[in-house]
Amino acid sequence: MNTLLWVLVGLIAYSLFATFLRTRGILPEYVRVQGPLTTIHTRRGRVLLDKLAKPKRFWRAWSNIGLGVALVIMVGTFLLLVFQASLIIQNPPAPTAVNQPQNFLVIPGVNDFLPLSVAPEILFGLLVGLVVHEGGHGILCRVEDIDIESMGLVTLAILPIGAFVEPSEESQKEADRGGKSRMFAAGVTNNFAITIVAFALLFGPVIGSISVAPGVAVDGAYAGSPADVAGIGGGDRLTAVDGVAIDTTQDLESALRQSEARTVSVEIDGERTVSVTRELIVAGSVEGNPAGITVSSDSDPIRVTAVNGTTVNTQSEFEEAVGDSRFARLDTSVGERTIPVGAYITNVAEDQPLYNASGTTDPLIVTELNGERITSATDLQQALDRTSPGQTVSVEVYRNGGFETYDVTLDENPQDGNGFLGVNIFPGTSGLLFSDFGTREYPAGTYLSLLGGDGGEGAGGIQSALAGSPLQLVYASLLLPFASVVLGIPNFPGFTGEFLNFYQVGGPLGFLGGGVFLLANLLFWTAWINLQLGLFNCIPGYPLDGGRILRTGTEAIVSRLPVGDRHTLVRTITTSIGLMMLMSLLLMVFGPTVLGG
């Protein structure tokens, strides 16, 4: 039974038990149950709200700013959701992990994008968001002389998921529209304020106190690979090979290439040493590769024992055996395969340089660029690094069983400013990822760079396009929990568990030691969740704050129009916009699965 099913069973059991207690009159009056949702009501705390609301001019000015921001976001959200929904209808995308049912639950460990390892920090951020949101409504109720019937907490079973302030309906009717609008906007205003403060602290002194530890961070080893056999796994840092210090994956590959020995000595965490006996395996594959080989995580490794009749154990021996040959005959543990040798292009983007020259978006294999032999993705990337935007180069490709050559005028690569083909390149050779070692790198430097820190030489190229200005840092932070879908790297798990081995503490908050990591997690998830709460509540659909602001604003506009039944017109406008928002959200969530298959 999967986790989601256990959660559903638990919610049903809780609902039945709570209903039984309610029908027997066991539950107190201030506890109300509706299915798995429970609300706990209280009238206490109103005296505190009255005291907090005393600087009325400040709170009105504060909420006026928030109201302006909310209106801009409401309009932007409406246009964005409608636009995205129309795109999904016209060209339904393939469903992804984002569309899975469990990923709509804000439950760490059940939601694939909310790691269980930082559940306390996520819960803390959620509770902060709910308290400041509903507290904002409560304070502005008192500022605008709107009575409060009750306030309290909302739980999903026993898990707190919300808070609420219940204004008096009669008192709301007597308040002016400006006062009600400010009251509705106060919650999202506070959420955005918390987001700004948390991100400012995170991007400033906190991330400034974290740096990447020396060595190559290991996310894991391929099952049955030489590294796996030697006991190397996730959480390890590779610090030297045969006595040569390494800091990046490029250093590791270089050290392995320079060693002619089949067995190498690998230092881990700068403390212990293991011996790794190398053998060439196929660590990964892309669908449709010319060898017809599929690599899965639960299968035995596919070993390559010879190339073109020459016995091979290492990557260097593989390259020597291939030489300048356009084709390679591989002897593998799943049989003999013959493949064209080059860099495998999984997709050619439309209206980009290679597409403009070839006229195809189909996968192909690049075997030569500007007269330089290309045998792997690394060769192609290094060759492109030596080109410039606007330069015309000859590109030889293997396509439809034969070789073709195109003259391609390169564009500018947005990440490094070098020449750009406009393609997606699969790592390795001809759609196969070969390795004589077998570890997967953990992108510790990339995460740190995307959060505004110094990721060092191993940060990669993603951060240069996303991180820089404060707004870019915020955007990058929003993407980190969905990194596997958006950025092609593992989802950010926070600074926790075995991943702490990849970082070290120093700088302005170095005196906190490991507490810096806890602080970073708290600030990241508090900022992330508060921003999500603020944006979501700005959607112009009832009963969200955006929908209530829409109704109040529509009433103000319609009241000035020469129409008879103003109430019906207001209801028609707000209901129509609300239904459009609901349909757009449903299409964004379920459209890829239903329409795209």
C-alpha positions in Angstrom: 0.0 0.0 0.0 1.5 3.4 -1.1 1.9 6.4 1.2 -1.0 8.3 -0.4 -3.4 5.5 0.2 -2.3 5.2 3.8 -3.0 9.0 4.2 -6.4 8.6 2.7 -7.3 5.7 4.9 -6.1 7.7 7.9 -8.2 10.7 6.9 -11.3 8.6 6.5 -10.8 6.9 9.9 -10.3 10.3 11.6 -13.5 11.7 9.9 -15.6 8.7 11.1 -14.2 8.9 14.6 -14.6 12.7 14.9 -18.2 12.4 13.6 -18.9 9.8 16.2 -17.6 12.1 19.0 -19.7 15.0 17.6 -23.0 13.0 17.4 -22.5 11.8 20.9 -21.9 15.4 22.2 -18.4 14.6 23.4 -16.7 17.4 21.5 -16.8 20.8 23.1 -18.8 23.6 21.3 -15.6 25.4 20.2 -14.5 22.4 18.2 -16.3 21.9 14.9 -15.7 19.0 12.5 -16.4 18.8 8.8 -15.0 15.6 7.3 -11.3 15.5 8.0 -11.2 19.2 8.7 -11.4 20.5 12.2 -11.7 24.1 13.3 -11.0 25.2 16.9 -12.7 28.5 17.7 -12.0 31.0 20.4 -12.9 34.6 21.3 -9.7 35.1 23.2 -7.0 37.3 21.8 -9.3 40.1 20.8 -7.9 42.4 23.5 -4.4 41.8 22.0 -5.6 42.6 18.5 -7.1 45.9 19.9 -3.8 46.9 21.3 -1.9 46.0 18.1 -4.4 47.9 16.0 -3.9 51.2 17.9 -1.5 52.9 15.3 -4.4 53.0 12.8 -2.8 55.4 10.4 0.2 53.1 10.1 -1.9 50.0 9.5 -4.0 51.8 6.9 -0.9 53.0 5.1 0.7 49.6 5.3 -2.4 47.8 3.9 -2.9 50.4 1.2 0.6 49.5 -0.1 -0.3 45.8 0.1 -3.7 46.4 -1.6 -1.8 48.0 -4.6 0.6 45.1 -4.8 -2.3 42.6 -4.5 -4.2 44.3 -7.3 -1.2 44.1 -9.6 -0.7 40.4 -8.8 -4.4 39.7 -9.2 -4.4 41.0 -12.7 -1.1 39.3 -13.5 -2.3 36.0 -12.1 -5.6 36.2 -14.1 -3.8 36.8 -17.4 -1.1 34.2 -16.7 -3.5 31.4 -15.7 -5.8 32.0 -18.6 -2.8 32.2 -21.0 -1.4 28.9 -19.6 -4.7 27.2 -19.8 -5.2 28.2 -23.4 -1.7 26.8 -24.3 -2.5 23.5 -22.6 -5.8 23.2 -24.6 -3.9 24.0 -27.9 -0.9 21.8 -27.2 -1.3 19.5 -24.1 2.1 18.8 -22.5 3.1 15.4 -21.2 2.2 14.9 -17.5 5.0 15.2 -15.0 5.5 14.5 -11.3 3.9 17.9 -10.6 0.6 16.6 -11.8 0.6 13.6 -9.4 -2.3 13.7 -6.8 0.0 13.4 -3.7 1.9 16.5 -4.8 -1.1 18.7 -4.1 -0.9 17.9 -0.4 1.3 20.1 1.7 2.6 17.2 3.6 6.4 16.6 3.7 7.3 13.1 2.7 4.0 12.5 0.9 4.6 15.4 -1.5 7.6 14.5 -3.6 8.8 18.1 -3.5 8.7 18.6 0.2 11.4 16.5 1.8 10.6 14.7 5.1 14.1 15.6 6.4 13.1 19.2 6.9 9.4 18.6 8.0 9.9 20.7 11.2 11.2 23.7 9.2 8.4 23.4 6.7 5.8 23.2 9.4 7.4 26.2 11.1 7.2 28.2 7.9 3.6 27.2 7.3 2.6 28.2 10.8 4.4 31.5 10.6 2.6 32.2 7.3 -0.8 31.3 8.7 -0.4 33.3 11.9 0.8 36.5 10.1 -1.9 36.1 7.4 -4.8 35.8 9.7 -3.3 38.2 12.2 -3.2 40.8 9.5 -6.9 40.3 8.8 -7.6 40.5 12.6 -5.7 43.7 13.1 -7.3 45.4 10.1 -10.7 44.3 11.3 -10.2 46.3 14.5 -8.6 49.2 12.6 -11.7 49.4 10.4 -14.0 48.8 13.4 -15.2 45.4 12.1 -16.2 43.1 15.0 -14.6 39.6 15.2 -17.0 36.7 15.9 -14.1 34.2 16.6 -10.6 33.2 15.5 -8.8 29.9 15.7 -6.9 27.1 14.0 -7.8 24.7 11.1 -6.4 21.2 11.2 -6.4 18.3 8.6 -6.9 15.5 11.1 -4.3 16.4 13.7 -2.0 18.4 11.3 -2.4 22.2 11.6 -2.9 23.5 8.0 -4.5 26.9 8.6 -5.7 29.7 10.8 -8.7 31.9 10.5 -10.3 35.1 11.7 -14.1 35.2 11.4 -15.4 38.8 11.1 -19.0 39.7 11.9 -21.1 39.7 8.8 -23.2 42.6 10.0 -20.2 44.6 11.0 -18.6 44.0 7.5 -21.7 45.4 5.8 -21.5 48.6 7.7 -17.8 49.1 6.9 -16.8 51.2 3.8 -15.4 49.4 0.7 -11.9 50.8 1.2 -11.8 49.5 4.7 -12.9 46.0 3.7 -10.4 45.9 0.8 -7.6 46.8 3.1 -8.7 44.2 5.5 -8.8 41.5 2.8 -5.4 42.6 1.5 -3.7 42.6 5.0 -3.1 38.9 5.0 -1.1 38.7 1.7 0.7 42.0 2.6 2.1 40.3 5.8 3.0 37.1 3.9 5.0 39.2 1.4 6.7 41.1 4.2 7.8 37.9 5.9 9.0 36.6 2.5 11.2 39.8 2.0 12.7 39.6 5.5 13.4 35.9 5.4 15.0 36.1 1.9 17.0 39.1 2.9 18.5 37.3 5.9 19.0 34.1 3.9 20.7 35.7 0.9 22.8 37.9 3.1 24.6 36.8 6.3 23.3 33.2 6.4 24.3 32.0 2.9 27.4 34.2 3.2 28.4 31.9 6.2 28.2 28.7 4.1 30.7 27.5 1.6 31.3 24.2 -0.3 33.6 21.7 1.3 36.6 20.6 -0.7 36.2 17.6 -3.0 33.5 16.1 -5.3 30.2 15.6 -3.6 28.7 12.2 -4.3 24.9 11.9 -4.6 25.1 8.1 -5.1 26.8 5.4 -7.1 25.3 3.4 -9.9 24.3 -0.1 -8.7 27.1 -2.6 -9.4 29.5 0.1 -10.6 33.2 0.0 -9.5 32.5 2.8 -6.9 29.5 0.9 -5.6 31.5 -2.3 -5.2 34.2 -0.3 -3.3 31.6 1.0 -0.9 31.4 4.6 -2.1 27.9 6.1 -1.8 25.7 9.1 -1.2 27.1 11.6 1.3 30.8 10.8 0.6 33.2 13.5 -0.6 36.0 12.4 -3.0 39.0 14.5 -2.1 41.9 12.7 -4.0 42.7 10.1 -6.6 46.1 8.4 -6.4 47.3 11.3 -4.2 46.1 14.0 -6.6 43.7 16.4 -4.9 40.3 16.9 -6.7 37.6 19.6 -6.2 35.4 19.2 -9.3 34.0 16.4 -11.5 36.4 17.6 -14.2 39.3 17.1 -11.8 38.0 13.6 -11.0 37.7 12.7 -14.7 41.1 14.1 -15.4 42.8 12.2 -12.6 41.1 9.0 -13.8 42.2 9.5 -17.4 45.8 10.3 -16.3 46.1 7.1 -14.3 47.0 4.0 -16.4 46.4 1.7 -13.5 43.2 -0.3 -13.5 43.0 -0.1 -9.7 43.1 3.5 -8.2 43.3 4.7 -4.6 40.5 7.1 -3.8 40.5 9.4 -0.7 37.1 10.0 0.9 36.4 13.0 3.2 40.1 13.6 3.5 40.2 10.9 6.1 40.0 7.3 4.7 41.1 5.6 1.5 39.5 2.9 -0.6 40.7 1.0 -3.7 38.5 1.1 -6.8 39.0 -1.5 -9.5 37.8 0.1 -12.7 35.7 -1.6 -15.4 33.7 0.1 -18.2 29.9 0.1 -17.7 26.9 1.7 -19.4 25.7 3.9 -16.5 22.8 5.6 -18.4 21.0 5.6 -21.7 18.5 7.7 -23.7 15.5 6.2 -25.3 16.0 5.5 -29.0 19.8 5.3 -28.8 21.4 3.4 -31.7 22.7 0.5 -29.5 19.1 -0.2 -28.4 20.4 -0.5 -24.8 18.1 0.5 -21.9 19.6 1.0 -18.5 17.4 0.8 -15.4 18.2 1.5 -11.8 17.0 -2.0 -10.7 19.0 -4.0 -13.2 22.5 -5.4 -13.2 25.1 -3.0 -14.8 25.8 -3.5 -18.5 29.5 -4.1 -18.9 31.6 -3.2 -22.0 34.5 -5.6 -22.4 35.9 -4.8 -25.8 35.6 -2.1 -28.5 36.5 -2.9 -32.2 38.1 -6.1 -30.9 40.3 -4.4 -28.3 39.8 -5.3 -24.6 38.9 -2.2 -22.6 38.5 -1.5 -18.9 38.6 2.3 -18.7 37.2 5.4 -20.4 40.7 6.2 -21.8 41.0 2.7 -23.3 37.5 3.1 -24.8 38.5 6.3 -26.6 41.8 4.8 -27.8 40.0 1.8 -29.2 37.5 4.0 -31.0 40.2 6.3 -32.4 39.0 8.2 -35.5 36.5 5.5 -36.5 33.0 6.7 -37.3 31.6 3.4 -35.9 32.4 1.3 -32.9 31.6 -2.4 -32.4 30.9 -3.0 -28.7 31.2 -6.3 -26.9 28.8 -6.0 -23.9 27.2 -8.2 -21.3 24.0 -8.0 -23.3 25.5 -8.9 -26.7 27.4 -7.2 -29.5 26.3 -3.7 -30.7 27.6 -1.5 -33.5 27.0 2.2 -33.1 27.9 5.5 -34.9 30.2 7.4 -32.5 29.4 11.0 -31.7 27.4 13.4 -29.4 23.8 12.4 -29.2 21.3 15.3 -29.7 18.0 14.5 -28.0 16.2 17.6 -29.4 16.9 20.3 -32.0 15.0 23.4 -31.0 12.9 25.1 -33.7 14.1 28.4 -35.1 17.6 27.8 -33.6 20.9 27.5 -35.6 21.0 23.8 -36.2 17.3 23.6 -37.0 17.6 26.5 -39.5 20.3 24.6 -41.3 18.9 21.0 -41.1 15.2 21.6 -41.0 14.6 18.9 -38.4 13.9 18.6 -34.7 14.5 14.8 -34.7 17.3 13.3 -32.6 20.7 13.0 -34.4 24.4 12.4 -33.7 27.0 15.1 -34.2 30.2 13.4 -35.4 32.3 16.5 -36.5 32.3 20.2 -35.9 34.3 22.6 -38.1 36.6 19.7 -39.0 37.1 18.5 -35.4 36.2 14.9 -34.7 33.4 14.7 -32.1 33.1 11.4 -30.1 31.2 12.5 -27.0 29.1 15.3 -25.5 32.2 16.6 -23.8 34.0 16.9 -27.1 31.1 18.8 -28.6 30.8 21.2 -25.6 34.5 21.9 -25.6 34.5 22.5 -29.4 31.6 25.0 -29.0 33.5 26.7 -26.2 36.1 27.6 -28.8 33.5 29.3 -31.1 31.9 32.7 -31.2 28.3 34.0 -31.8 27.8 34.7 -35.5 30.5 32.3 -36.6 29.5 29.8 -39.4 30.8 26.3 -38.8 30.4 23.0 -40.6 28.5 20.3 -38.6 28.6 16.7 -39.7 25.7 14.6 -38.3 24.6 11.0 -38.5 21.0 10.9 -39.5 18.6 8.3 -41.1 21.5 5.8 -41.6 23.9 8.2 -43.3 26.2 11.2 -42.7 25.1 14.8 -43.7 27.0 18.1 -43.3 25.4 21.5 -42.7 26.8 25.0 -42.6 25.4 26.5 -39.3 25.6 30.1 -38.2 25.9 30.0 -34.4 23.9 32.1 -32.0 25.0 33.3 -28.5 24.9 30.8 -25.6 23.0 32.7 -22.9 25.1 31.0 -20.1 28.6 31.6 -21.3 28.5 33.8 -24.4 30.1 31.3 -26.7 28.7 29.8 -29.9 25.3 28.1 -29.6 23.7 25.4 -31.7 20.3 25.4 -30.0 20.2 21.7 -29.1 19.9 19.4 -26.0 22.9 17.2 -25.7 22.8 13.8 -23.9 25.9 13.3 -21.8 28.3 10.5 -23.0 28.6 8.9 -26.4 25.8 8.1 -28.9 23.1 8.2 -26.3 25.0 6.0 -23.9 26.7 7.2 -20.7 29.9 5.2 -20.2 31.8 5.2 -16.9 34.7 3.3 -15.4 34.0 4.7 -12.0 30.3 5.1 -11.5 29.4 8.0 -9.1 26.7 10.7 -9.6 27.7 14.2 -8.5 25.6 16.1 -5.9 25.2 19.7 -7.1 26.2 21.3 -3.8 27.9 24.3 -5.5 24.9 24.9 -7.8 22.4 25.0 -4.9 24.6 27.4 -3.0 25.0 29.7 -6.1 21.3 29.7 -6.7 20.8 30.9 -3.1 23.3 33.8 -3.6 26.4 32.1 -2.2 29.8 31.1 -3.6 29.4 27.7 -5.2 33.0 27.5 -6.3 34.3 25.9 -9.5 31.8 23.0 -9.2 28.7 25.3 -9.4 28.0 24.5 -13.0 26.3 26.8 -15.6 22.7 26.9 -14.4 23.2 29.6 -11.7 24.7 32.1 -14.2 21.3 32.3 -16.0 19.2 32.4 -12.8 21.1 34.0 -10.0 22.4 37.5 -9.6 19.9 40.2 -8.8 17.6 39.8 -5.7 14.6 39.1 -8.0 16.6 36.4 -9.8 17.6 34.9 -6.5 14.0 34.8 -5.4 13.0 33.2 -8.8 15.7 30.6 -8.4 14.7 29.8 -4.9 11.1 29.2 -6.0 12.3 26.7 -8.5 14.6 24.7 -6.2 12.0 22.4 -4.7 11.0 21.5 -8.3 14.6 21.4 -9.6 14.2 17.8 -11.1 11.4 19.0 -13.3 12.6 22.5 -14.1 16.4 22.5 -13.9 17.3 18.9 -14.5 19.1 18.4 -11.1 17.8 16.7 -8.0 15.1 18.5 -5.9 16.7 20.7 -3.2 16.6 18.7 0.0 17.7 21.5 2.3 20.9 21.6 4.4 20.3 18.4 6.3 21.4 14.8 6.9 24.2 13.4 4.8 24.2 16.5 2.6 25.8 18.6 5.4 29.1 16.8 4.6 29.2 18.8 1.4 29.3 22.2 3.2 31.3 24.0 5.8 30.6 27.0 8.0 32.5 30.3 8.4 32.1 34.0 7.8 29.9 36.3 9.8 27.8 33.6 11.5 30.5 31.1 11.8 30.2 31.2 15.6 26.9 29.4 15.3 28.5 26.3 13.9 26.0 23.8 12.6 23.2 26.1 13.7 23.7 28.1 10.5 22.3 25.1 8.5 19.1 25.0 10.7 18.7 28.8 10.3 19.1 28.5 6.6 16.4 25.8 6.4 14.0 27.8 8.5 14.5 31.0 6.4 14.3 29.2 3.1 11.1 27.3 3.8 9.5 30.3 5.7 10.2 32.6 2.7 9.1 29.9 0.1 5.9 29.0 1.8 4.9 32.6 2.6 5.4 33.6 -1.0 3.3 30.7 -2.1 0.5 31.6 0.4 0.6 35.3 -0.7 0.5 34.5 -4.5 -2.2 31.8 -4.1 -4.5 34.1 -2.0 -4.2 36.8 -4.7 -6.0 34.6 -7.2 -9.2 36.5 -8.0 -11.6 33.8 -7.1 -13.9 33.4 -4.1 -13.3 32.5 -1.2 -9.7 33.6 -1.6 -8.6 37.1 -0.6 -8.2 38.0 -4.2 -11.8 37.0 -4.9 -13.1 39.2 -2.0 -11.0 42.2 -3.2 -12.4 41.6 -6.7 -16.0 41.7 -5.3 -15.4 44.8 -3.3 -13.7 46.6 -6.2 -16.4 45.5 -8.7 -19.1 46.8 -6.3 -17.3 50.2 -6.2 -17.2 50.4 -10.0 -20.7 49.1 -10.7 -22.1 51.6 -8.1 -21.1 54.4 -10.5 -22.8 52.8 -13.5 -26.3 53.7 -14.7 -27.7 50.2 -14.3 -30.7 48.9 -12.4 -29.8 45.6 -10.8 -26.3 46.3 -9.6 -26.2 43.3 -7.3 -26.8 40.9 -10.2 -24.2 42.5 -12.4 -21.6 42.3 -9.6 -22.4 38.7 -9.0 -22.2 37.9 -12.8 -18.8 39.5 -13.2 -17.2 38.0 -10.1 -18.7 34.6 -10.7 -17.5 34.6 -14.3 -14.0 35.5 -13.4 -14.0 33.0 -10.5 -15.1 30.2 -12.8 -12.5 31.1 -15.3 -9.8 30.9 -12.6 -11.1 27.6 -11.4 -11.2 26.1 -14.9 -7.7 27.5 -15.6 -6.3 26.0 -12.4 -8.0 22.6 -13.1 -6.5 22.6 -16.6 -3.0 23.4 -15.3 -3.2 20.7 -12.7 -5.1 17.9 -14.6 -4.9 19.0 -18.2 -1.5 17.4 -19.0 -2.8 14.0 -17.6 -6.3 14.2 -19.2 -5.5 15.9 -22.5 -1.8 14.9 -23.0 -2.2 11.3 -21.9 
